Amino acid sequence: MEFRLLKYFLVVAREENITKAANWLHITQPTLSRQLMQLEDELGVKLFKRGKHKIILTDDGMMLKRRAQEILSLVDKTKQDFIHVENDLTGKISIGCGETKNMSFLSKKIKAFHEIYPLVKYEIHSATADNIKDDLEKGILDMGLLTEPVDVGKYAFVRMPEKEQWGVLVRKDDELAQRDFVTPEDLINTPLIIGRREEVRNELANWFGPYYEQVEFIATYNLILNAANMVKNKVGIVLGFNLGNIYEDLCLVPLKPSLETGAVLVWKRNNMLSKTTAKFVDFIKNTD
């Protein structure tokens, strides 16, 4: 299967129209149609449902779209890893990042590294820990900034300096906003929005203790901004990290007993890093 055909396929999937895709690719419509038929013949499936005004991906087409995006992303990353400029460090470092205050630490390291090696570029992917780990396995990401609990057995890692503080994100006009802290008992019969990861839910179950069975979990989230919007609109309150001022009309009240979570910057153990990524890892390890 040629990479060129995958690129053609993704453009057609994006445009949902053969003519528009052909114009964008600067090839003729019959040529593009033949290329798509060749791809379907090679895979032995139908990739599109052709309508009057647009084409729609079949289930097989949706699967190929996901795989093609991963394949071409990996191809581009591989090319970047082998780009060298004499006497200069170049290339691209791809980092998956969860929502954590330790992103500030990582940002400062990137800034300092960029001042020394200005030709190096960075791709920052905001995602959940599970998605970041999947992309590390596929080779799409070089590194991942993950909050614990994380099984670090398969990773090399650097522990981040700051602990993440848990609390409840509430509206400023909520009764809980007037308190210095909230306890498990305070959250009984209160609609709660919590993180989707099973490991995180287990941590919270330990914190709630005997009150866990009396708590109402109304929704889950993977990234905090949409969850914060739900708080703003009175869907419930969020259990999450203290990330600062997400919305000016919300506030985060700490938990009691206090609940803290560590964070780690990881990369695949025994995996050959690119020269650029290896240099960045050494920089993080050996600078204050």
Secondary structure, DSSP 8 states (H G I E B T S, - for coil): --HHHHHHHHHHHHHS-HHHHHHHHTS-HHHHHHHHHHHHHHHTS--EEE-SS-EEE-HHHHHHHHHHHHHHHHHHHHHHHT--BTTB---EEEEEE-S-TTHHHHHHHHHHHHHH-TT-EEEEEE--HHHHHHHHHHTS-SEEEEESS--GGGEEEEE-S--EEEEEEEETTSGGGGSS-B-GGGGTTSEEEEES-HHHHHHHHHHHGGGGGG-EEEEEESSHHHHHHHHHTTS-EEEEE--S-SSTTEEEEEBSS--EE-EEEEEETT----HHHHHHHHHHHH--
